[in-house]
């Protein structure tokens, strides 16, 4: 009798897990649908779309967003071994830089930037957070810039783009520049730090702080723009 009760309890637990997964997926779809409707509210109002048309558009967009989200999760990440916090030597710097970029450091490569990023690798993603126990994309970028450059960027990817950097072409990217992505089809929603060799560091919603490549089809498709911290921002920081 006890064995049957245990099996029954296990089945209930599995059903509860499945139910929770379904709830999370529905919430994910609703969130994407809401973002789509908000981003395209003017066009919808202009065309006086019926409720059924609005629902259909939102559903199609949600399914597409889910597909892209799953595609991102399935992309094989570039593996970087997390290294404990230490004051790194030149040899450690070279080792870490090769781990991050696949290439030795350039003469202008920043040791503090490399050290900071390697110490954040593996930190899980947590929305609206910026600590070593969990961080979102802008929180990660802001912390690394504080640690490596002593600069206090905005705490929002869009504001970073609008206020902290000057736009540059992708071909002009240098180590430490910022890369901005449009992951929802409604403007800047993600930011990362360019390294070298087409690679960048960022806080992925599914994998936490990690390294990816701009040649990855997902990020190539979502790429919005690049930016370099502007002179006005640097001058303002120097007077604080």
VEXDREN-2710 file (C-alpha; in Angstrom, 1 decimal):
% VEXDREN-2710
k/r/px/py/pz
1/UNK/0.0/0.0/0.0
2/UNK/2.8/2.3/0.9
3/UNK/4.5/1.6/-2.5
4/UNK/1.3/2.5/-4.4
5/UNK/1.0/5.7/-2.4
6/UNK/4.6/6.6/-3.2
7/UNK/4.1/6.0/-6.9
8/UNK/0.9/8.0/-6.8
9/UNK/2.8/10.9/-5.2
10/UNK/5.5/10.7/-7.8
11/UNK/2.9/10.9/-10.6
12/UNK/1.3/13.9/-8.9
13/UNK/4.7/15.6/-8.8
14/UNK/5.3/15.0/-12.5
15/UNK/1.9/16.4/-13.3
16/UNK/2.6/19.5/-11.2
17/UNK/5.9/20.0/-13.0
18/UNK/4.2/19.6/-16.4
19/UNK/1.5/22.0/-15.4
20/UNK/4.1/24.6/-14.3
21/UNK/6.0/24.3/-17.6
22/UNK/2.7/24.9/-19.5
23/UNK/1.9/27.9/-17.3
24/UNK/5.4/29.3/-17.9
25/UNK/5.2/28.8/-21.7
26/UNK/1.7/30.5/-21.8
27/UNK/3.1/33.4/-19.8
28/UNK/6.0/33.7/-22.2
29/UNK/3.7/33.8/-25.2
30/UNK/1.4/36.3/-23.6
31/UNK/4.4/38.5/-22.7
32/UNK/5.7/38.4/-26.3
33/UNK/2.2/39.1/-27.6
34/UNK/1.9/42.1/-25.3
35/UNK/5.2/43.5/-26.5
36/UNK/4.1/43.1/-30.1
37/UNK/0.8/44.8/-29.6
38/UNK/2.4/47.7/-27.7
39/UNK/5.2/48.1/-30.3
40/UNK/2.7/48.2/-33.2
41/UNK/-0.2/50.0/-31.4
42/UNK/-0.1/52.9/-33.9
43/UNK/-0.3/50.8/-37.0
44/UNK/-3.1/48.7/-35.4
45/UNK/-5.0/51.9/-34.6
46/UNK/-4.5/53.3/-38.1
47/UNK/-5.8/50.2/-39.8
48/UNK/-8.6/49.7/-37.3
49/UNK/-7.9/46.0/-37.0
50/UNK/-10.7/43.8/-35.6
51/UNK/-10.0/41.9/-32.4
52/UNK/-9.7/38.7/-34.3
53/UNK/-7.0/40.2/-36.6
54/UNK/-5.2/41.6/-33.5
55/UNK/-5.3/38.2/-31.8
56/UNK/-4.0/36.4/-35.0
57/UNK/-1.1/38.9/-35.4
58/UNK/-0.1/38.6/-31.8
59/UNK/-0.3/34.8/-31.9
60/UNK/1.9/34.6/-35.0
61/UNK/4.4/36.9/-33.6
62/UNK/4.4/35.0/-30.2
63/UNK/5.1/31.7/-32.0
64/UNK/7.9/33.3/-34.0
65/UNK/9.4/34.8/-30.9
66/UNK/9.2/31.4/-29.1
67/UNK/10.9/29.8/-32.1
68/UNK/13.8/32.3/-32.0
69/UNK/14.0/31.9/-28.2
70/UNK/14.3/28.1/-28.5
71/UNK/16.8/28.5/-31.4
72/UNK/19.0/30.6/-29.2
73/UNK/18.9/28.1/-26.4
74/UNK/19.9/25.3/-28.7
75/UNK/22.9/27.2/-30.1
76/UNK/26.1/25.6/-28.8
77/UNK/27.9/28.3/-26.6
78/UNK/31.6/29.0/-26.7
79/UNK/32.8/27.3/-23.6
80/UNK/34.9/29.4/-21.2
81/UNK/36.3/28.0/-17.9
82/UNK/35.4/30.3/-15.0
83/UNK/38.5/31.4/-13.2
84/UNK/38.5/32.6/-9.5
85/UNK/39.0/36.2/-8.7
86/UNK/42.8/37.0/-8.6
87/UNK/45.1/39.8/-9.6
88/UNK/46.2/38.3/-12.9
89/UNK/49.7/38.2/-14.2
90/UNK/50.6/38.8/-17.9
91/UNK/50.6/35.0/-18.5
92/UNK/47.2/34.7/-16.9
93/UNK/46.0/37.6/-19.0
94/UNK/47.1/35.9/-22.2
95/UNK/45.5/32.6/-21.1
96/UNK/42.2/34.3/-20.3
97/UNK/42.2/36.4/-23.4
98/UNK/42.6/33.3/-25.6
99/UNK/39.8/31.6/-23.7
100/UNK/37.5/34.5/-24.4
101/UNK/38.4/35.3/-28.0
102/UNK/40.4/32.3/-29.4
103/UNK/43.3/34.7/-30.0
104/UNK/46.2/36.2/-28.1
105/UNK/45.7/39.7/-26.8
106/UNK/46.4/42.7/-29.0
107/UNK/48.8/45.5/-27.8
108/UNK/45.8/47.6/-27.0
109/UNK/43.9/44.8/-25.2
110/UNK/42.7/45.7/-21.7
111/UNK/43.8/43.4/-18.9
112/UNK/41.2/44.7/-16.5
113/UNK/38.4/44.1/-19.0
114/UNK/39.5/40.5/-19.6
115/UNK/39.8/39.8/-15.9
116/UNK/36.4/41.3/-15.1
117/UNK/34.6/39.4/-17.8
118/UNK/36.2/36.0/-17.0
119/UNK/35.1/36.5/-13.3
120/UNK/31.5/37.0/-14.4
121/UNK/31.4/34.0/-16.7
122/UNK/28.8/31.5/-15.5
123/UNK/26.7/34.0/-13.4
124/UNK/23.0/33.1/-14.0
125/UNK/20.6/35.4/-15.7
126/UNK/18.2/37.2/-13.4
127/UNK/15.9/40.0/-14.7
128/UNK/16.3/43.4/-13.1
129/UNK/19.3/42.3/-11.1
130/UNK/23.1/43.1/-11.3
131/UNK/24.9/41.0/-8.7
132/UNK/27.2/38.0/-8.9
133/UNK/24.3/35.8/-7.8
134/UNK/22.3/36.8/-10.9
135/UNK/22.3/39.6/-13.5
136/UNK/20.6/40.8/-16.7
137/UNK/22.4/42.1/-19.7
138/UNK/22.6/45.8/-18.8
139/UNK/23.5/44.9/-15.2
140/UNK/26.4/42.8/-16.5
141/UNK/27.7/45.4/-18.9
142/UNK/27.4/48.2/-16.3
143/UNK/29.3/46.2/-13.7
144/UNK/32.1/45.3/-16.1
145/UNK/32.5/48.9/-17.1
146/UNK/32.7/49.9/-13.5
147/UNK/35.3/47.3/-12.7
148/UNK/37.4/47.7/-15.9
149/UNK/37.2/51.4/-16.7
150/UNK/35.7/53.0/-13.6
151/UNK/32.8/54.3/-15.6
152/UNK/29.1/54.3/-14.6
153/UNK/27.0/53.6/-17.6
154/UNK/23.2/53.7/-17.6
155/UNK/21.3/50.8/-16.2
156/UNK/19.3/50.2/-19.3
157/UNK/20.4/48.9/-22.8
158/UNK/18.3/51.6/-24.7
159/UNK/19.6/54.4/-22.5
160/UNK/23.2/53.2/-22.9
161/UNK/22.7/53.5/-26.7
162/UNK/21.0/56.9/-26.5
163/UNK/23.2/58.6/-23.9
164/UNK/26.5/56.8/-23.3
165/UNK/27.8/55.9/-26.7
166/UNK/28.3/57.1/-30.3
167/UNK/27.1/54.7/-32.9
168/UNK/29.8/53.0/-35.0
169/UNK/29.8/50.5/-37.8
170/UNK/30.2/46.8/-37.1
171/UNK/33.4/46.8/-39.0
172/UNK/34.8/49.5/-36.6
173/UNK/34.3/47.3/-33.5
174/UNK/37.2/47.2/-31.0
175/UNK/37.6/45.5/-27.7
176/UNK/35.3/47.0/-25.1
177/UNK/32.8/48.5/-27.6
178/UNK/29.1/47.8/-26.9
179/UNK/26.8/45.7/-29.2
180/UNK/23.1/46.3/-29.2
181/UNK/20.4/43.8/-30.3
182/UNK/16.7/43.9/-31.1
183/UNK/15.5/40.5/-29.8
184/UNK/11.8/41.3/-29.8
185/UNK/11.4/43.2/-33.1
186/UNK/10.5/46.4/-31.3
187/UNK/13.8/48.2/-30.7
188/UNK/16.9/47.7/-28.6
189/UNK/16.4/45.1/-25.9
190/UNK/19.8/43.5/-25.3
191/UNK/23.4/44.6/-25.0
192/UNK/26.8/42.9/-24.9
193/UNK/30.5/43.8/-24.8
194/UNK/32.6/43.2/-27.9
195/UNK/35.9/41.3/-27.4
196/UNK/37.8/40.3/-30.5
197/UNK/37.6/37.8/-33.4
198/UNK/33.8/38.5/-33.7
199/UNK/33.1/37.3/-30.1
200/UNK/31.2/39.2/-27.4
201/UNK/30.3/38.7/-23.8
202/UNK/26.7/39.1/-22.6
203/UNK/24.1/37.8/-20.1
204/UNK/22.0/35.3/-22.0
205/UNK/18.5/34.7/-20.7
206/UNK/19.0/31.0/-21.0
207/UNK/22.7/30.5/-20.2
208/UNK/23.7/33.4/-18.0
209/UNK/26.9/35.3/-18.6
210/UNK/28.6/33.7/-21.6
211/UNK/30.5/34.2/-24.8
212/UNK/28.9/34.1/-28.2
213/UNK/29.8/35.0/-31.8
214/UNK/28.3/37.6/-34.1
215/UNK/28.4/34.9/-36.8
216/UNK/25.7/33.0/-34.8
217/UNK/22.6/33.2/-37.0
218/UNK/20.4/34.3/-34.1
219/UNK/22.6/37.2/-33.0
220/UNK/23.4/38.1/-36.6
221/UNK/19.6/38.4/-37.3
222/UNK/18.9/40.4/-34.1
223/UNK/21.9/42.7/-34.4
224/UNK/20.8/46.4/-34.2
225/UNK/23.9/48.6/-33.9
226/UNK/27.3/49.1/-32.2
227/UNK/28.5/51.9/-30.0
228/UNK/31.7/53.4/-28.4
229/UNK/31.5/55.4/-25.2
230/UNK/31.4/59.0/-26.3
231/UNK/33.6/61.9/-25.4
232/UNK/30.9/63.9/-23.6
233/UNK/30.2/60.9/-21.3
234/UNK/33.9/60.5/-20.5
235/UNK/34.3/64.2/-19.8
236/UNK/31.3/64.1/-17.5
237/UNK/32.6/61.1/-15.6
238/UNK/36.0/62.7/-15.2
239/UNK/34.4/65.7/-13.3
240/UNK/32.5/63.5/-10.8
END
